[in-house]
Amino acid sequence: MSSEKTERLINLTLGLLASKRYLTKNEIFRTIAGYSGTPESMERMFERDKDELRSAGIIIEVGGIDPLFEDEQGYLIRSSQIQIQPNDFSKAELILMVLAANYWSQSNLDDSAKNALLKIASIDSGVTEQIDSNNGQLLVQNFNHESSQIRSLISAINSRRYIKFTYKSLDRLVAPIKLENIQGFWYLSGMEDRWMKRFKVIRFESSVIILTNTEPFDKDQMMKDSTFADNSEMSLQKLQAFIRIGKCNNLRKNGLVKPHDGEWESLELDFTDQEQMIRDLLWNGDDVQVIAPTTLKSELLDRLQRLI
Amino acid sequence: MSESAVDRVSRALDLVPFILENPGIEISSLAKKFKINEKQVLADLELIFLCGLPGYTPYELIDLTFEDGLVTVIDPQVLDKPRLFNEIEAVVLVLGLSIMKNVINDSKRLESINNLQEKIAAKFSAIENISFTTSSKPKFYDLVSEAMSSRRSINLTYSSISRDEITQRFVAPRSIYLAQGNFYFVALDRKSNQERHFRMDLIIDCELSDDPGSEEQTISEDANLFDFRINTRNKYLTERYSELFTDISQQGDSYHARGRMNNREWLKRLVISNAPDIELFEPADLKKEIEERALRILALYQ
């Protein structure tokens, strides 16, 4: 890492941020500290510097200097595009943001939450000091995802760039559309070929590579051309069973229970996920006896036989 | 791996406004906040000290002092404001605000949260495509929360999943958390003095006790070692209970998972409900009990 380069990048940022008008390359090379050498080498240096600053989220605006000389381009950084302005957030809003960021303090997104808190503390240090992160408020836990992967996916969705990753042993090229957290797991919806598919992020077998060299995809057009992959292996079924009186609380709360005899009650319950239903039934041991569907009953008995 | 120049630039742009708002901050505190060591903080400050606006006279350079371990920015030049939230920070804030909306009661505050979410999301088109779904707010959330903040205990009627029983409990809530979309709380069971986790939607009834919350020490239990082999086709199981497994590795078409658990009834139910995908090795004495239970279930169908 070169300190000279870091110093030049900071000086370039400050120079473009302080300027009230577009600065030409010549003005930049003449006035910003750190540019030296032949015109070609300074040009190459500047192109690399611009790319690096942009990769850090610093927006460098390019504009014409003189309407009569369209070739002459200039560069500028607007404070409103990279800095939080003094009146952007009220004190009440800063407090809400601190509370919202603190929810993540025991999750894998804690690093990003802490960075947001640092920025809030740079606006009003009193707000973050007032609110103790361990003041007994709600915490998000057991968030078993690589935060770098989630960051990459959010970034790719935001920039509408294709991504590559390995999933179920296949290399995938996907246009990422949507990221959802359902019951603690993140799912990515995206277009692979012309199919809209959903991928469970925890099952990615590689890191996510964002294809920054490709053009951003047209999300709206892509949605129009898409075909949804049919994942509906699940059809609605009805469970009929006997459950012991006072038992099987996880089943009875979702079903229709009627008296049967002194020991058992009858239960009717609609379900779609047979796997989950078998697990729920087996969880209750000999407190439940399945009547129908017969296919589910025989699968359940087969699994039990294999335990012995 | 050495740090890139652009990472250092980003940190410098964050350090200056932070120090400006927190004058006289200790270098050790800065190191902690920015997750770097004190040597790196000093190197960053020395670098920032050399930077400024064209002209580069003392009036145009960023001016700061760092003596006796304390740092103050005298003149930040144009770095007087923090950088905008980046996309992931914005997502964390917006999703956090969504969770907050789920648990608050104040309609005025709800409106403020909606406005704030819109304000943050306005700069990032991706946010409308990112969502975090939780179960709806449990009926007794506010009461548990009140018990926790006022350090009081509560009487619970609770539907225990592992024992399939409705139980009466007397507990002192200590913290509330959200895991896998459900709201839970950790509490000290006042009878056993042991820490227990409760899922809020399984509370049937709940009332605040006049008994002040307990400061008693938790008695830790000796948890049993469990040792499973899980078929790879049931990968969900390893994901669902990943926090329980202290050690997990793949061997051919199965995962070898180990951990500690003091609830033997839960272990038995887990093995039977996931049969035949889990093979239990430890605790060895549970194997016989599992087999007996399987035989009792089969007997119902003969």
Boltz contact constraints between the chains, C-beta under 6 A:
constraints:
  - contact:
      token1: [A, 1]
      token2: [B, 2]
      max_distance: 6.0
  - contact:
      token1: [A, 1]
      token2: [B, 3]
      max_distance: 6.0
  - contact:
      token1: [A, 1]
      token2: [B, 5]
      max_distance: 6.0
  - contact:
      token1: [A, 5]
      token2: [B, 5]
      max_distance: 6.0
  - contact:
      token1: [A, 6]
      token2: [B, 5]
      max_distance: 6.0
  - contact:
      token1: [A, 6]
      token2: [B, 8]
      max_distance: 6.0
  - contact:
      token1: [A, 6]
      token2: [B, 9]
      max_distance: 6.0
  - contact:
      token1: [A, 7]
      token2: [B, 50]
      max_distance: 6.0
  - contact:
      token1: [A, 7]
      token2: [B, 51]
      max_distance: 6.0
  - contact:
      token1: [A, 9]
      token2: [B, 5]
      max_distance: 6.0
  - contact:
      token1: [A, 9]
      token2: [B, 9]
      max_distance: 6.0
  - contact:
      token1: [A, 10]
      token2: [B, 9]
      max_distance: 6.0
  - contact:
      token1: [A, 10]
      token2: [B, 12]
      max_distance: 6.0
  - contact:
      token1: [A, 10]
      token2: [B, 51]
      max_distance: 6.0
  - contact:
      token1: [A, 11]
      token2: [B, 51]
      max_distance: 6.0
  - contact:
      token1: [A, 14]
      token2: [B, 53]
      max_distance: 6.0
  - contact:
      token1: [A, 14]
      token2: [B, 78]
      max_distance: 6.0
  - contact:
      token1: [A, 15]
      token2: [B, 54]
      max_distance: 6.0
  - contact:
      token1: [A, 17]
      token2: [B, 78]
      max_distance: 6.0
  - contact:
      token1: [A, 18]
      token2: [B, 53]
      max_distance: 6.0
  - contact:
      token1: [A, 18]
      token2: [B, 78]
      max_distance: 6.0
  - contact:
      token1: [A, 31]
      token2: [B, 54]
      max_distance: 6.0
  - contact:
      token1: [A, 33]
      token2: [B, 56]
      max_distance: 6.0
  - contact:
      token1: [A, 52]
      token2: [B, 6]
      max_distance: 6.0
  - contact:
      token1: [A, 56]
      token2: [B, 6]
      max_distance: 6.0
  - contact:
      token1: [A, 56]
      token2: [B, 10]
      max_distance: 6.0
  - contact:
      token1: [A, 57]
      token2: [B, 86]
      max_distance: 6.0
  - contact:
      token1: [A, 82]
      token2: [B, 83]
      max_distance: 6.0
  - contact:
      token1: [A, 82]
      token2: [B, 84]
      max_distance: 6.0
  - contact:
      token1: [A, 83]
      token2: [B, 81]
      max_distance: 6.0
  - contact:
      token1: [A, 84]
      token2: [B, 81]
      max_distance: 6.0
  - contact:
      token1: [A, 84]
      token2: [B, 82]
      max_distance: 6.0
  - contact:
      token1: [A, 84]
      token2: [B, 84]
      max_distance: 6.0
  - contact:
      token1: [A, 93]
      token2: [B, 116]
      max_distance: 6.0
  - contact:
      token1: [A, 96]
      token2: [B, 116]
      max_distance: 6.0
  - contact:
      token1: [A, 97]
      token2: [B, 93]
      max_distance: 6.0
  - contact:
      token1: [A, 100]
      token2: [B, 93]
      max_distance: 6.0
  - contact:
      token1: [A, 100]
      token2: [B, 96]
      max_distance: 6.0
  - contact:
      token1: [A, 100]
      token2: [B, 97]
      max_distance: 6.0
  - contact:
      token1: [A, 100]
      token2: [B, 100]
      max_distance: 6.0
  - contact:
      token1: [A, 103]
      token2: [B, 96]
      max_distance: 6.0
  - contact:
      token1: [A, 103]
      token2: [B, 99]
      max_distance: 6.0
  - contact:
      token1: [A, 104]
      token2: [B, 92]
      max_distance: 6.0
  - contact:
      token1: [A, 109]
      token2: [B, 92]
      max_distance: 6.0
  - contact:
      token1: [A, 112]
      token2: [B, 88]
      max_distance: 6.0
  - contact:
      token1: [A, 112]
      token2: [B, 89]
      max_distance: 6.0
  - contact:
      token1: [A, 112]
      token2: [B, 92]
      max_distance: 6.0
  - contact:
      token1: [A, 113]
      token2: [B, 92]
      max_distance: 6.0
  - contact:
      token1: [A, 115]
      token2: [B, 89]
      max_distance: 6.0
  - contact:
      token1: [A, 116]
      token2: [B, 85]
      max_distance: 6.0
  - contact:
      token1: [A, 116]
      token2: [B, 89]
      max_distance: 6.0
  - contact:
      token1: [A, 116]
      token2: [B, 93]
      max_distance: 6.0
  - contact:
      token1: [A, 119]
      token2: [B, 82]
      max_distance: 6.0
  - contact:
      token1: [A, 122]
      token2: [B, 17]
      max_distance: 6.0
  - contact:
      token1: [A, 122]
      token2: [B, 18]
      max_distance: 6.0
  - contact:
      token1: [A, 122]
      token2: [B, 21]
      max_distance: 6.0
  - contact:
      token1: [A, 122]
      token2: [B, 82]
      max_distance: 6.0
  - contact:
      token1: [A, 125]
      token2: [B, 21]
      max_distance: 6.0
  - contact:
      token1: [A, 125]
      token2: [B, 22]
      max_distance: 6.0
  - contact:
      token1: [A, 136]
      token2: [B, 148]
      max_distance: 6.0
  - contact:
      token1: [A, 138]
      token2: [B, 176]
      max_distance: 6.0
  - contact:
      token1: [A, 139]
      token2: [B, 177]
      max_distance: 6.0
  - contact:
      token1: [A, 140]
      token2: [B, 178]
      max_distance: 6.0
  - contact:
      token1: [A, 141]
      token2: [B, 177]
      max_distance: 6.0
  - contact:
      token1: [A, 141]
      token2: [B, 179]
      max_distance: 6.0
  - contact:
      token1: [A, 142]
      token2: [B, 179]
      max_distance: 6.0
  - contact:
      token1: [A, 142]
      token2: [B, 243]
      max_distance: 6.0
  - contact:
      token1: [A, 144]
      token2: [B, 242]
      max_distance: 6.0
  - contact:
      token1: [A, 151]
      token2: [B, 88]
      max_distance: 6.0
  - contact:
      token1: [A, 154]
      token2: [B, 87]
      max_distance: 6.0
  - contact:
      token1: [A, 154]
      token2: [B, 88]
      max_distance: 6.0
  - contact:
      token1: [A, 154]
      token2: [B, 91]
      max_distance: 6.0
  - contact:
      token1: [A, 154]
      token2: [B, 126]
      max_distance: 6.0
  - contact:
      token1: [A, 155]
      token2: [B, 87]
      max_distance: 6.0
  - contact:
      token1: [A, 157]
      token2: [B, 126]
      max_distance: 6.0
  - contact:
      token1: [A, 157]
      token2: [B, 129]
      max_distance: 6.0
  - contact:
      token1: [A, 158]
      token2: [B, 87]
      max_distance: 6.0
  - contact:
      token1: [A, 158]
      token2: [B, 124]
      max_distance: 6.0
  - contact:
      token1: [A, 158]
      token2: [B, 126]
      max_distance: 6.0
  - contact:
      token1: [A, 178]
      token2: [B, 129]
      max_distance: 6.0
  - contact:
      token1: [A, 179]
      token2: [B, 130]
      max_distance: 6.0
  - contact:
      token1: [A, 180]
      token2: [B, 131]
      max_distance: 6.0
  - contact:
      token1: [A, 181]
      token2: [B, 132]
      max_distance: 6.0
  - contact:
      token1: [A, 182]
      token2: [B, 133]
      max_distance: 6.0
  - contact:
      token1: [A, 183]
      token2: [B, 180]
      max_distance: 6.0
  - contact:
      token1: [A, 183]
      token2: [B, 181]
      max_distance: 6.0
  - contact:
      token1: [A, 184]
      token2: [B, 180]
      max_distance: 6.0
  - contact:
      token1: [A, 184]
      token2: [B, 181]
      max_distance: 6.0
  - contact:
      token1: [A, 202]
      token2: [B, 239]
      max_distance: 6.0
  - contact:
      token1: [A, 247]
      token2: [B, 164]
      max_distance: 6.0
  - contact:
      token1: [A, 249]
      token2: [B, 159]
      max_distance: 6.0
  - contact:
      token1: [A, 249]
      token2: [B, 164]
      max_distance: 6.0
  - contact:
      token1: [A, 279]
      token2: [B, 273]
      max_distance: 6.0
  - contact:
      token1: [A, 282]
      token2: [B, 272]
      max_distance: 6.0
  - contact:
      token1: [A, 282]
      token2: [B, 273]
      max_distance: 6.0
  - contact:
      token1: [A, 283]
      token2: [B, 269]
      max_distance: 6.0
  - contact:
      token1: [A, 283]
      token2: [B, 273]
      max_distance: 6.0
  - contact:
      token1: [A, 285]
      token2: [B, 293]
      max_distance: 6.0
  - contact:
      token1: [A, 285]
      token2: [B, 297]
      max_distance: 6.0
  - contact:
      token1: [A, 286]
      token2: [B, 296]
      max_distance: 6.0
  - contact:
      token1: [A, 286]
      token2: [B, 297]
      max_distance: 6.0
  - contact:
      token1: [A, 286]
      token2: [B, 300]
      max_distance: 6.0
  - contact:
      token1: [A, 289]
      token2: [B, 300]
      max_distance: 6.0
  - contact:
      token1: [A, 303]
      token2: [B, 275]
      max_distance: 6.0
  - contact:
      token1: [A, 303]
      token2: [B, 276]
      max_distance: 6.0
  - contact:
      token1: [A, 304]
      token2: [B, 294]
      max_distance: 6.0
  - contact:
      token1: [A, 304]
      token2: [B, 297]
      max_distance: 6.0
  - contact:
      token1: [A, 304]
      token2: [B, 298]
      max_distance: 6.0
  - contact:
      token1: [A, 306]
      token2: [B, 276]
      max_distance: 6.0
  - contact:
      token1: [A, 307]
      token2: [B, 275]
      max_distance: 6.0
  - contact:
      token1: [A, 307]
      token2: [B, 294]
      max_distance: 6.0
  - contact:
      token1: [A, 308]
      token2: [B, 291]
      max_distance: 6.0
  - contact:
      token1: [A, 308]
      token2: [B, 294]
      max_distance: 6.0
